[in-house]
Amino acid sequence: MTQNRGSAIPTLQVRHAEGEGWRVAARWPDGHVEDIGAFKSEVEANEWIAKDFQTWLETRRNGEQPKLS
């Protein structure tokens, strides 16, 4: 279940794991780290941050389960 973290904004980092592709790691101010998505490339992960992160964050704030596009 998605935890609502209010108006907090996480720090984002694109990470690569061999055999697992690319993920966006969101570190919340309370120290919790959440892995987001499974992207094919670093470019795709960065594009998601630029284009879709804000919508993802707003969806979480509304108490809904965010979906990746």
CHARMM internal coordinates of N, CA and C (Angstrom, degrees):
IC EDIT
DIST 1 N 1 CA 1.4468
DIST 1 CA 1 C 1.5331
ANGL 1 N 1 CA 1 C 109.19
DIST 1 C 2 N 1.2950
ANGL 1 CA 1 C 2 N 116.34
DIHE 1 N 1 CA 1 C 2 N 142.47
DIST 2 N 2 CA 1.4562
ANGL 1 C 2 N 2 CA 122.17
DIHE 1 CA 1 C 2 N 2 CA -179.35
DIST 2 CA 2 C 1.5167
ANGL 2 N 2 CA 2 C 109.85
DIHE 1 C 2 N 2 CA 2 C -79.02
DIST 2 C 3 N 1.2980
ANGL 2 CA 2 C 3 N 116.36
DIHE 2 N 2 CA 2 C 3 N 130.94
DIST 3 N 3 CA 1.4515
ANGL 2 C 3 N 3 CA 120.86
DIHE 2 CA 2 C 3 N 3 CA 177.38
DIST 3 CA 3 C 1.5187
ANGL 3 N 3 CA 3 C 108.75
DIHE 2 C 3 N 3 CA 3 C -92.35
DIST 3 C 4 N 1.3303
ANGL 3 CA 3 C 4 N 117.07
DIHE 3 N 3 CA 3 C 4 N 131.30
DIST 4 N 4 CA 1.4545
ANGL 3 C 4 N 4 CA 121.62
DIHE 3 CA 3 C 4 N 4 CA 178.05
DIST 4 CA 4 C 1.5207
ANGL 4 N 4 CA 4 C 108.03
DIHE 3 C 4 N 4 CA 4 C -78.74
DIST 4 C 5 N 1.3021
ANGL 4 CA 4 C 5 N 117.72
DIHE 4 N 4 CA 4 C 5 N 123.74
DIST 5 N 5 CA 1.4621
ANGL 4 C 5 N 5 CA 121.79
DIHE 4 CA 4 C 5 N 5 CA -178.45
DIST 5 CA 5 C 1.5191
ANGL 5 N 5 CA 5 C 111.51
DIHE 4 C 5 N 5 CA 5 C -108.63
DIST 5 C 6 N 1.3324
ANGL 5 CA 5 C 6 N 116.35
DIHE 5 N 5 CA 5 C 6 N 25.30
DIST 6 N 6 CA 1.4560
ANGL 5 C 6 N 6 CA 121.10
DIHE 5 CA 5 C 6 N 6 CA 175.12
DIST 6 CA 6 C 1.5130
ANGL 6 N 6 CA 6 C 112.81
DIHE 5 C 6 N 6 CA 6 C 61.35
DIST 6 C 7 N 1.3118
ANGL 6 CA 6 C 7 N 115.36
DIHE 6 N 6 CA 6 C 7 N -134.05
DIST 7 N 7 CA 1.4645
ANGL 6 C 7 N 7 CA 120.28
DIHE 6 CA 6 C 7 N 7 CA -176.64
DIST 7 CA 7 C 1.5280
ANGL 7 N 7 CA 7 C 112.42
DIHE 6 C 7 N 7 CA 7 C -92.16
DIST 7 C 8 N 1.3270
ANGL 7 CA 7 C 8 N 117.80
DIHE 7 N 7 CA 7 C 8 N 7.66
DIST 8 N 8 CA 1.4670
ANGL 7 C 8 N 8 CA 121.15
DIHE 7 CA 7 C 8 N 8 CA 179.90
DIST 8 CA 8 C 1.5294
ANGL 8 N 8 CA 8 C 110.34
DIHE 7 C 8 N 8 CA 8 C -63.60
DIST 8 C 9 N 1.3129
ANGL 8 CA 8 C 9 N 115.65
DIHE 8 N 8 CA 8 C 9 N 147.41
DIST 9 N 9 CA 1.4609
ANGL 8 C 9 N 9 CA 122.24
DIHE 8 CA 8 C 9 N 9 CA 175.90
DIST 9 CA 9 C 1.5273
ANGL 9 N 9 CA 9 C 107.42
DIHE 8 C 9 N 9 CA 9 C -121.41
DIST 9 C 10 N 1.3251
ANGL 9 CA 9 C 10 N 117.23
DIHE 9 N 9 CA 9 C 10 N 125.40
DIST 10 N 10 CA 1.4571
ANGL 9 C 10 N 10 CA 119.24
DIHE 9 CA 9 C 10 N 10 CA -179.11
DIST 10 CA 10 C 1.5269
ANGL 10 N 10 CA 10 C 112.12
DIHE 9 C 10 N 10 CA 10 C -78.32
DIST 10 C 11 N 1.3094
ANGL 10 CA 10 C 11 N 115.03
DIHE 10 N 10 CA 10 C 11 N 158.51
DIST 11 N 11 CA 1.4610
ANGL 10 C 11 N 11 CA 122.25
DIHE 10 CA 10 C 11 N 11 CA 169.47
DIST 11 CA 11 C 1.5222
ANGL 11 N 11 CA 11 C 106.04
DIHE 10 C 11 N 11 CA 11 C -84.75
DIST 11 C 12 N 1.3236
ANGL 11 CA 11 C 12 N 117.46
DIHE 11 N 11 CA 11 C 12 N 133.34
DIST 12 N 12 CA 1.4615
ANGL 11 C 12 N 12 CA 121.55
DIHE 11 CA 11 C 12 N 12 CA -176.63
DIST 12 CA 12 C 1.5198
ANGL 12 N 12 CA 12 C 111.64
DIHE 11 C 12 N 12 CA 12 C -107.74
DIST 12 C 13 N 1.3293
ANGL 12 CA 12 C 13 N 114.94
DIHE 12 N 12 CA 12 C 13 N 142.93
DIST 13 N 13 CA 1.4604
ANGL 12 C 13 N 13 CA 121.23
DIHE 12 CA 12 C 13 N 13 CA 176.74
DIST 13 CA 13 C 1.5240
ANGL 13 N 13 CA 13 C 107.83
DIHE 12 C 13 N 13 CA 13 C -143.21
DIST 13 C 14 N 1.3222
ANGL 13 CA 13 C 14 N 116.79
DIHE 13 N 13 CA 13 C 14 N 130.75
DIST 14 N 14 CA 1.4523
ANGL 13 C 14 N 14 CA 121.08
DIHE 13 CA 13 C 14 N 14 CA 175.71
DIST 14 CA 14 C 1.5245
ANGL 14 N 14 CA 14 C 107.62
DIHE 13 C 14 N 14 CA 14 C -84.92
DIST 14 C 15 N 1.3411
ANGL 14 CA 14 C 15 N 115.43
DIHE 14 N 14 CA 14 C 15 N 129.69
DIST 15 N 15 CA 1.4705
ANGL 14 C 15 N 15 CA 120.97
DIHE 14 CA 14 C 15 N 15 CA -177.65
DIST 15 CA 15 C 1.5190
ANGL 15 N 15 CA 15 C 110.60
DIHE 14 C 15 N 15 CA 15 C -127.82
DIST 15 C 16 N 1.3258
ANGL 15 CA 15 C 16 N 114.82
DIHE 15 N 15 CA 15 C 16 N 151.88
DIST 16 N 16 CA 1.4604
ANGL 15 C 16 N 16 CA 121.02
DIHE 15 CA 15 C 16 N 16 CA 177.25
DIST 16 CA 16 C 1.5200
ANGL 16 N 16 CA 16 C 109.03
DIHE 15 C 16 N 16 CA 16 C -121.59
DIST 16 C 17 N 1.3284
ANGL 16 CA 16 C 17 N 115.16
DIHE 16 N 16 CA 16 C 17 N 133.96
DIST 17 N 17 CA 1.4584
ANGL 16 C 17 N 17 CA 120.79
DIHE 16 CA 16 C 17 N 17 CA 174.69
DIST 17 CA 17 C 1.5217
ANGL 17 N 17 CA 17 C 107.47
DIHE 16 C 17 N 17 CA 17 C -122.80
DIST 17 C 18 N 1.2958
ANGL 17 CA 17 C 18 N 116.80
DIHE 17 N 17 CA 17 C 18 N 124.90
DIST 18 N 18 CA 1.4594
ANGL 17 C 18 N 18 CA 121.67
DIHE 17 CA 17 C 18 N 18 CA -177.84
DIST 18 CA 18 C 1.5249
ANGL 18 N 18 CA 18 C 110.26
DIHE 17 C 18 N 18 CA 18 C -53.57
DIST 18 C 19 N 1.3119
ANGL 18 CA 18 C 19 N 115.80
DIHE 18 N 18 CA 18 C 19 N 125.96
DIST 19 N 19 CA 1.4547
ANGL 18 C 19 N 19 CA 121.63
DIHE 18 CA 18 C 19 N 19 CA 179.40
DIST 19 CA 19 C 1.5147
ANGL 19 N 19 CA 19 C 114.39
DIHE 18 C 19 N 19 CA 19 C 81.19
DIST 19 C 20 N 1.3205
ANGL 19 CA 19 C 20 N 117.65
DIHE 19 N 19 CA 19 C 20 N -5.35
DIST 20 N 20 CA 1.4670
ANGL 19 C 20 N 20 CA 121.12
DIHE 19 CA 19 C 20 N 20 CA -178.26
DIST 20 CA 20 C 1.5204
ANGL 20 N 20 CA 20 C 112.48
DIHE 19 C 20 N 20 CA 20 C -118.79
DIST 20 C 21 N 1.3025
ANGL 20 CA 20 C 21 N 118.46
DIHE 20 N 20 CA 20 C 21 N -2.95
DIST 21 N 21 CA 1.4551
ANGL 20 C 21 N 21 CA 121.20
DIHE 20 CA 20 C 21 N 21 CA -179.88
DIST 21 CA 21 C 1.5176
ANGL 21 N 21 CA 21 C 112.74
DIHE 20 C 21 N 21 CA 21 C 78.67
DIST 21 C 22 N 1.2919
ANGL 21 CA 21 C 22 N 115.18
DIHE 21 N 21 CA 21 C 22 N -155.40
DIST 22 N 22 CA 1.4607
ANGL 21 C 22 N 22 CA 122.68
DIHE 21 CA 21 C 22 N 22 CA -174.82
DIST 22 CA 22 C 1.5207
ANGL 22 N 22 CA 22 C 110.76
DIHE 21 C 22 N 22 CA 22 C -109.19
DIST 22 C 23 N 1.3119
ANGL 22 CA 22 C 23 N 116.50
DIHE 22 N 22 CA 22 C 23 N 144.63
DIST 23 N 23 CA 1.4603
ANGL 22 C 23 N 23 CA 123.14
DIHE 22 CA 22 C 23 N 23 CA 177.91
DIST 23 CA 23 C 1.5192
ANGL 23 N 23 CA 23 C 109.10
DIHE 22 C 23 N 23 CA 23 C -135.90
DIST 23 C 24 N 1.3164
ANGL 23 CA 23 C 24 N 115.08
DIHE 23 N 23 CA 23 C 24 N 158.48
DIST 24 N 24 CA 1.4561
ANGL 23 C 24 N 24 CA 121.25
DIHE 23 CA 23 C 24 N 24 CA 171.53
DIST 24 CA 24 C 1.5280
ANGL 24 N 24 CA 24 C 106.01
DIHE 23 C 24 N 24 CA 24 C -103.49
DIST 24 C 25 N 1.3246
ANGL 24 CA 24 C 25 N 116.48
DIHE 24 N 24 CA 24 C 25 N 121.07
DIST 25 N 25 CA 1.4600
ANGL 24 C 25 N 25 CA 121.19
DIHE 24 CA 24 C 25 N 25 CA 176.61
DIST 25 CA 25 C 1.5241
ANGL 25 N 25 CA 25 C 107.86
DIHE 24 C 25 N 25 CA 25 C -94.83
DIST 25 C 26 N 1.3234
ANGL 25 CA 25 C 26 N 115.52
DIHE 25 N 25 CA 25 C 26 N 123.68
DIST 26 N 26 CA 1.4685
ANGL 25 C 26 N 26 CA 121.21
DIHE 25 CA 25 C 26 N 26 CA 178.26
DIST 26 CA 26 C 1.5254
ANGL 26 N 26 CA 26 C 107.50
DIHE 25 C 26 N 26 CA 26 C -106.42
DIST 26 C 27 N 1.3292
ANGL 26 CA 26 C 27 N 116.80
DIHE 26 N 26 CA 26 C 27 N 115.98
DIST 27 N 27 CA 1.4719
ANGL 26 C 27 N 27 CA 121.51
DIHE 26 CA 26 C 27 N 27 CA 177.23
DIST 27 CA 27 C 1.5201
ANGL 27 N 27 CA 27 C 107.66
DIHE 26 C 27 N 27 CA 27 C -101.54
DIST 27 C 28 N 1.3335
ANGL 27 CA 27 C 28 N 115.04
DIHE 27 N 27 CA 27 C 28 N 115.24
DIST 28 N 28 CA 1.4558
ANGL 27 C 28 N 28 CA 122.02
DIHE 27 CA 27 C 28 N 28 CA -179.16
DIST 28 CA 28 C 1.5199
ANGL 28 N 28 CA 28 C 110.22
DIHE 27 C 28 N 28 CA 28 C -81.13
DIST 28 C 29 N 1.3239
ANGL 28 CA 28 C 29 N 118.18
DIHE 28 N 28 CA 28 C 29 N 156.98
DIST 29 N 29 CA 1.4716
ANGL 28 C 29 N 29 CA 120.91
DIHE 28 CA 28 C 29 N 29 CA -178.68
DIST 29 CA 29 C 1.5296
ANGL 29 N 29 CA 29 C 114.26
DIHE 28 C 29 N 29 CA 29 C -55.29
DIST 29 C 30 N 1.3460
ANGL 29 CA 29 C 30 N 117.43
DIHE 29 N 29 CA 29 C 30 N -25.32
DIST 30 N 30 CA 1.4664
ANGL 29 C 30 N 30 CA 120.15
DIHE 29 CA 29 C 30 N 30 CA 178.46
DIST 30 CA 30 C 1.5252
ANGL 30 N 30 CA 30 C 112.65
DIHE 29 C 30 N 30 CA 30 C -82.12
DIST 30 C 31 N 1.3522
ANGL 30 CA 30 C 31 N 116.91
DIHE 30 N 30 CA 30 C 31 N 0.96
DIST 31 N 31 CA 1.4609
ANGL 30 C 31 N 31 CA 121.48
DIHE 30 CA 30 C 31 N 31 CA 177.30
DIST 31 CA 31 C 1.5162
ANGL 31 N 31 CA 31 C 114.74
DIHE 30 C 31 N 31 CA 31 C 97.13
DIST 31 C 32 N 1.3261
ANGL 31 CA 31 C 32 N 117.79
DIHE 31 N 31 CA 31 C 32 N -13.27
DIST 32 N 32 CA 1.4628
ANGL 31 C 32 N 32 CA 121.91
DIHE 31 CA 31 C 32 N 32 CA 178.69
DIST 32 CA 32 C 1.5248
ANGL 32 N 32 CA 32 C 109.36
DIHE 31 C 32 N 32 CA 32 C -64.57
DIST 32 C 33 N 1.3373
ANGL 32 CA 32 C 33 N 117.03
DIHE 32 N 32 CA 32 C 33 N 135.43
DIST 33 N 33 CA 1.4670
ANGL 32 C 33 N 33 CA 121.76
DIHE 32 CA 32 C 33 N 33 CA 176.96
DIST 33 CA 33 C 1.5234
ANGL 33 N 33 CA 33 C 108.35
DIHE 32 C 33 N 33 CA 33 C -113.04
DIST 33 C 34 N 1.3161
ANGL 33 CA 33 C 34 N 115.36
DIHE 33 N 33 CA 33 C 34 N 130.97
DIST 34 N 34 CA 1.4531
ANGL 33 C 34 N 34 CA 122.27
DIHE 33 CA 33 C 34 N 34 CA -179.78
DIST 34 CA 34 C 1.5172
ANGL 34 N 34 CA 34 C 108.80
DIHE 33 C 34 N 34 CA 34 C -121.64
DIST 34 C 35 N 1.3357
ANGL 34 CA 34 C 35 N 117.21
DIHE 34 N 34 CA 34 C 35 N 125.10
DIST 35 N 35 CA 1.4622
ANGL 34 C 35 N 35 CA 121.41
DIHE 34 CA 34 C 35 N 35 CA 175.62
DIST 35 CA 35 C 1.5117
ANGL 35 N 35 CA 35 C 108.97
DIHE 34 C 35 N 35 CA 35 C -86.29
DIST 35 C 36 N 1.3262
ANGL 35 CA 35 C 36 N 115.84
DIHE 35 N 35 CA 35 C 36 N 131.48
DIST 36 N 36 CA 1.4509
ANGL 35 C 36 N 36 CA 122.10
DIHE 35 CA 35 C 36 N 36 CA -176.85
DIST 36 CA 36 C 1.5167
ANGL 36 N 36 CA 36 C 109.15
DIHE 35 C 36 N 36 CA 36 C -117.27
DIST 36 C 37 N 1.3218
ANGL 36 CA 36 C 37 N 115.78
DIHE 36 N 36 CA 36 C 37 N 126.42
DIST 37 N 37 CA 1.4539
ANGL 36 C 37 N 37 CA 121.87
DIHE 36 CA 36 C 37 N 37 CA 169.57
DIST 37 CA 37 C 1.5118
ANGL 37 N 37 CA 37 C 115.75
DIHE 36 C 37 N 37 CA 37 C 72.91
DIST 37 C 38 N 1.3008
ANGL 37 CA 37 C 38 N 112.92
DIHE 37 N 37 CA 37 C 38 N 174.83
DIST 38 N 38 CA 1.4563
ANGL 37 C 38 N 38 CA 123.68
DIHE 37 CA 37 C 38 N 38 CA 173.59
DIST 38 CA 38 C 1.5232
ANGL 38 N 38 CA 38 C 104.83
DIHE 37 C 38 N 38 CA 38 C -140.72
DIST 38 C 39 N 1.3101
ANGL 38 CA 38 C 39 N 115.36
DIHE 38 N 38 CA 38 C 39 N 97.36
DIST 39 N 39 CA 1.4566
ANGL 38 C 39 N 39 CA 121.27
DIHE 38 CA 38 C 39 N 39 CA -174.47
DIST 39 CA 39 C 1.5278
ANGL 39 N 39 CA 39 C 110.13
DIHE 38 C 39 N 39 CA 39 C -99.20
DIST 39 C 40 N 1.3177
ANGL 39 CA 39 C 40 N 115.91
DIHE 39 N 39 CA 39 C 40 N 151.49
DIST 40 N 40 CA 1.4688
ANGL 39 C 40 N 40 CA 121.36
DIHE 39 CA 39 C 40 N 40 CA -177.94
DIST 40 CA 40 C 1.5133
ANGL 40 N 40 CA 40 C 113.01
DIHE 39 C 40 N 40 CA 40 C -76.43
DIST 40 C 41 N 1.3399
ANGL 40 CA 40 C 41 N 116.58
DIHE 40 N 40 CA 40 C 41 N -23.67
DIST 41 N 41 CA 1.4610
ANGL 40 C 41 N 41 CA 119.59
DIHE 40 CA 40 C 41 N 41 CA -176.78
DIST 41 CA 41 C 1.5226
ANGL 41 N 41 CA 41 C 110.13
DIHE 40 C 41 N 41 CA 41 C -150.95
DIST 41 C 42 N 1.3106
ANGL 41 CA 41 C 42 N 115.41
DIHE 41 N 41 CA 41 C 42 N 165.65
DIST 42 N 42 CA 1.4542
ANGL 41 C 42 N 42 CA 121.21
DIHE 41 CA 41 C 42 N 42 CA 175.73
DIST 42 CA 42 C 1.5317
ANGL 42 N 42 CA 42 C 110.07
DIHE 41 C 42 N 42 CA 42 C -63.98
DIST 42 C 43 N 1.3276
ANGL 42 CA 42 C 43 N 115.99
DIHE 42 N 42 CA 42 C 43 N -38.78
DIST 43 N 43 CA 1.4643
ANGL 42 C 43 N 43 CA 121.06
DIHE 42 CA 42 C 43 N 43 CA 178.93
DIST 43 CA 43 C 1.5286
ANGL 43 N 43 CA 43 C 109.85
DIHE 42 C 43 N 43 CA 43 C -60.86
DIST 43 C 44 N 1.3281
ANGL 43 CA 43 C 44 N 117.34
DIHE 43 N 43 CA 43 C 44 N -44.99
DIST 44 N 44 CA 1.4626
ANGL 43 C 44 N 44 CA 121.11
DIHE 43 CA 43 C 44 N 44 CA 179.74
DIST 44 CA 44 C 1.5299
ANGL 44 N 44 CA 44 C 110.88
DIHE 43 C 44 N 44 CA 44 C -61.76
DIST 44 C 45 N 1.3264
ANGL 44 CA 44 C 45 N 117.57
DIHE 44 N 44 CA 44 C 45 N -41.42
DIST 45 N 45 CA 1.4647
ANGL 44 C 45 N 45 CA 121.21
DIHE 44 CA 44 C 45 N 45 CA 178.58
DIST 45 CA 45 C 1.5302
ANGL 45 N 45 CA 45 C 110.64
DIHE 44 C 45 N 45 CA 45 C -63.85
DIST 45 C 46 N 1.3170
ANGL 45 CA 45 C 46 N 117.21
DIHE 45 N 45 CA 45 C 46 N -43.12
DIST 46 N 46 CA 1.4675
ANGL 45 C 46 N 46 CA 120.78
DIHE 45 CA 45 C 46 N 46 CA 178.31
DIST 46 CA 46 C 1.5292
ANGL 46 N 46 CA 46 C 111.87
DIHE 45 C 46 N 46 CA 46 C -66.61
DIST 46 C 47 N 1.3282
ANGL 46 CA 46 C 47 N 116.92
DIHE 46 N 46 CA 46 C 47 N -36.34
DIST 47 N 47 CA 1.4623
ANGL 46 C 47 N 47 CA 120.41
DIHE 46 CA 46 C 47 N 47 CA 176.65
DIST 47 CA 47 C 1.5282
ANGL 47 N 47 CA 47 C 110.41
DIHE 46 C 47 N 47 CA 47 C -64.50
DIST 47 C 48 N 1.3405
ANGL 47 CA 47 C 48 N 117.25
DIHE 47 N 47 CA 47 C 48 N -39.17
DIST 48 N 48 CA 1.4651
ANGL 47 C 48 N 48 CA 120.60
DIHE 47 CA 47 C 48 N 48 CA 177.75
DIST 48 CA 48 C 1.5334
ANGL 48 N 48 CA 48 C 109.91
DIHE 47 C 48 N 48 CA 48 C -61.57
DIST 48 C 49 N 1.3285
ANGL 48 CA 48 C 49 N 116.61
DIHE 48 N 48 CA 48 C 49 N -42.72
DIST 49 N 49 CA 1.4635
ANGL 48 C 49 N 49 CA 119.75
DIHE 48 CA 48 C 49 N 49 CA 178.34
DIST 49 CA 49 C 1.5254
ANGL 49 N 49 CA 49 C 109.92
DIHE 48 C 49 N 49 CA 49 C -60.07
DIST 49 C 50 N 1.3165
ANGL 49 CA 49 C 50 N 116.48
DIHE 49 N 49 CA 49 C 50 N -47.27
DIST 50 N 50 CA 1.4670
ANGL 49 C 50 N 50 CA 120.92
DIHE 49 CA 49 C 50 N 50 CA -176.81
DIST 50 CA 50 C 1.5312
ANGL 50 N 50 CA 50 C 112.82
DIHE 49 C 50 N 50 CA 50 C -66.93
DIST 50 C 51 N 1.3353
ANGL 50 CA 50 C 51 N 117.17
DIHE 50 N 50 CA 50 C 51 N -38.53
DIST 51 N 51 CA 1.4580
ANGL 50 C 51 N 51 CA 120.37
DIHE 50 CA 50 C 51 N 51 CA -171.98
DIST 51 CA 51 C 1.5240
ANGL 51 N 51 CA 51 C 114.42
DIHE 50 C 51 N 51 CA 51 C -99.93
DIST 51 C 52 N 1.3165
ANGL 51 CA 51 C 52 N 118.33
DIHE 51 N 51 CA 51 C 52 N -32.81
DIST 52 N 52 CA 1.4634
ANGL 51 C 52 N 52 CA 120.83
DIHE 51 CA 51 C 52 N 52 CA -168.13
DIST 52 CA 52 C 1.5208
ANGL 52 N 52 CA 52 C 115.71
DIHE 51 C 52 N 52 CA 52 C -121.52
DIST 52 C 53 N 1.3157
ANGL 52 CA 52 C 53 N 118.45
DIHE 52 N 52 CA 52 C 53 N -12.10
DIST 53 N 53 CA 1.4620
ANGL 52 C 53 N 53 CA 119.99
DIHE 52 CA 52 C 53 N 53 CA -176.23
DIST 53 CA 53 C 1.5205
ANGL 53 N 53 CA 53 C 112.52
DIHE 52 C 53 N 53 CA 53 C -59.61
DIST 53 C 54 N 1.3202
ANGL 53 CA 53 C 54 N 118.04
DIHE 53 N 53 CA 53 C 54 N -43.70
DIST 54 N 54 CA 1.4671
ANGL 53 C 54 N 54 CA 120.64
DIHE 53 CA 53 C 54 N 54 CA -176.71
DIST 54 CA 54 C 1.5301
ANGL 54 N 54 CA 54 C 111.22
DIHE 53 C 54 N 54 CA 54 C -60.70
DIST 54 C 55 N 1.3237
ANGL 54 CA 54 C 55 N 116.94
DIHE 54 N 54 CA 54 C 55 N -42.78
DIST 55 N 55 CA 1.4677
ANGL 54 C 55 N 55 CA 120.71
DIHE 54 CA 54 C 55 N 55 CA 177.77
DIST 55 CA 55 C 1.5240
ANGL 55 N 55 CA 55 C 110.37
DIHE 54 C 55 N 55 CA 55 C -64.23
DIST 55 C 56 N 1.3296
ANGL 55 CA 55 C 56 N 117.02
DIHE 55 N 55 CA 55 C 56 N -42.69
DIST 56 N 56 CA 1.4618
ANGL 55 C 56 N 56 CA 122.02
DIHE 55 CA 55 C 56 N 56 CA 177.55
DIST 56 CA 56 C 1.5256
ANGL 56 N 56 CA 56 C 110.29
DIHE 55 C 56 N 56 CA 56 C -57.82
DIST 56 C 57 N 1.3236
ANGL 56 CA 56 C 57 N 116.59
DIHE 56 N 56 CA 56 C 57 N -45.35
DIST 57 N 57 CA 1.4564
ANGL 56 C 57 N 57 CA 121.79
DIHE 56 CA 56 C 57 N 57 CA -179.09
DIST 57 CA 57 C 1.5330
ANGL 57 N 57 CA 57 C 110.89
DIHE 56 C 57 N 57 CA 57 C -64.82
DIST 57 C 58 N 1.3062
ANGL 57 CA 57 C 58 N 117.53
DIHE 57 N 57 CA 57 C 58 N -44.42
DIST 58 N 58 CA 1.4689
ANGL 57 C 58 N 58 CA 121.42
DIHE 57 CA 57 C 58 N 58 CA 179.44
DIST 58 CA 58 C 1.5276
ANGL 58 N 58 CA 58 C 111.09
DIHE 57 C 58 N 58 CA 58 C -63.45
DIST 58 C 59 N 1.3194
ANGL 58 CA 58 C 59 N 117.26
DIHE 58 N 58 CA 58 C 59 N -37.89
DIST 59 N 59 CA 1.4644
ANGL 58 C 59 N 59 CA 121.35
DIHE 58 CA 58 C 59 N 59 CA 177.71
DIST 59 CA 59 C 1.5248
ANGL 59 N 59 CA 59 C 110.05
DIHE 58 C 59 N 59 CA 59 C -61.77
DIST 59 C 60 N 1.3239
ANGL 59 CA 59 C 60 N 116.61
DIHE 59 N 59 CA 59 C 60 N -43.75
DIST 60 N 60 CA 1.4793
ANGL 59 C 60 N 60 CA 120.87
DIHE 59 CA 59 C 60 N 60 CA 177.31
DIST 60 CA 60 C 1.5204
ANGL 60 N 60 CA 60 C 110.58
DIHE 59 C 60 N 60 CA 60 C -61.08
DIST 60 C 61 N 1.3133
ANGL 60 CA 60 C 61 N 115.91
DIHE 60 N 60 CA 60 C 61 N -42.77
DIST 61 N 61 CA 1.4725
ANGL 60 C 61 N 61 CA 119.97
DIHE 60 CA 60 C 61 N 61 CA -178.53
DIST 61 CA 61 C 1.5182
ANGL 61 N 61 CA 61 C 111.51
DIHE 60 C 61 N 61 CA 61 C -62.97
DIST 61 C 62 N 1.3271
ANGL 61 CA 61 C 62 N 116.80
DIHE 61 N 61 CA 61 C 62 N -27.68
DIST 62 N 62 CA 1.4557
ANGL 61 C 62 N 62 CA 121.75
DIHE 61 CA 61 C 62 N 62 CA 177.97
DIST 62 CA 62 C 1.5264
ANGL 62 N 62 CA 62 C 112.57
DIHE 61 C 62 N 62 CA 62 C -83.79
DIST 62 C 63 N 1.3358
ANGL 62 CA 62 C 63 N 116.10
DIHE 62 N 62 CA 62 C 63 N 3.81
DIST 63 N 63 CA 1.4607
ANGL 62 C 63 N 63 CA 121.10
DIHE 62 CA 62 C 63 N 63 CA 177.78
DIST 63 CA 63 C 1.5170
ANGL 63 N 63 CA 63 C 114.38
DIHE 62 C 63 N 63 CA 63 C 78.88
DIST 63 C 64 N 1.3275
ANGL 63 CA 63 C 64 N 117.03
DIHE 63 N 63 CA 63 C 64 N 14.77
DIST 64 N 64 CA 1.4577
ANGL 63 C 64 N 64 CA 121.84
DIHE 63 CA 63 C 64 N 64 CA -179.43
DIST 64 CA 64 C 1.5259
ANGL 64 N 64 CA 64 C 110.03
DIHE 63 C 64 N 64 CA 64 C -100.72
DIST 64 C 65 N 1.3235
ANGL 64 CA 64 C 65 N 115.38
DIHE 64 N 64 CA 64 C 65 N 161.05
DIST 65 N 65 CA 1.4634
ANGL 64 C 65 N 65 CA 121.49
DIHE 64 CA 64 C 65 N 65 CA 176.31
DIST 65 CA 65 C 1.5208
ANGL 65 N 65 CA 65 C 108.56
DIHE 64 C 65 N 65 CA 65 C -81.90
DIST 65 C 66 N 1.3382
ANGL 65 CA 65 C 66 N 118.16
DIHE 65 N 65 CA 65 C 66 N 114.87
DIST 66 N 66 CA 1.4758
ANGL 65 C 66 N 66 CA 119.58
DIHE 65 CA 65 C 66 N 66 CA 179.59
DIST 66 CA 66 C 1.5277
ANGL 66 N 66 CA 66 C 111.14
DIHE 65 C 66 N 66 CA 66 C -67.24
DIST 66 C 67 N 1.3174
ANGL 66 CA 66 C 67 N 115.45
DIHE 66 N 66 CA 66 C 67 N 147.58
DIST 67 N 67 CA 1.4499
ANGL 66 C 67 N 67 CA 121.98
DIHE 66 CA 66 C 67 N 67 CA 175.82
DIST 67 CA 67 C 1.5220
ANGL 67 N 67 CA 67 C 108.75
DIHE 66 C 67 N 67 CA 67 C -117.63
DIST 67 C 68 N 1.3076
ANGL 67 CA 67 C 68 N 115.96
DIHE 67 N 67 CA 67 C 68 N 144.34
DIST 68 N 68 CA 1.4638
ANGL 67 C 68 N 68 CA 119.50
DIHE 67 CA 67 C 68 N 68 CA 176.29
DIST 68 CA 68 C 1.5090
ANGL 68 N 68 CA 68 C 108.42
DIHE 67 C 68 N 68 CA 68 C -86.26
DIST 68 C 69 N 1.3299
ANGL 68 CA 68 C 69 N 115.55
DIHE 68 N 68 CA 68 C 69 N 140.18
DIST 69 N 69 CA 1.4679
ANGL 68 C 69 N 69 CA 118.95
DIHE 68 CA 68 C 69 N 69 CA 178.65
DIST 69 CA 69 C 1.4996
ANGL 69 N 69 CA 69 C 110.73
DIHE 68 C 69 N 69 CA 69 C -87.63
END
COOR INIT
IC SEED 1 N 1 CA 1 C
IC BUILD
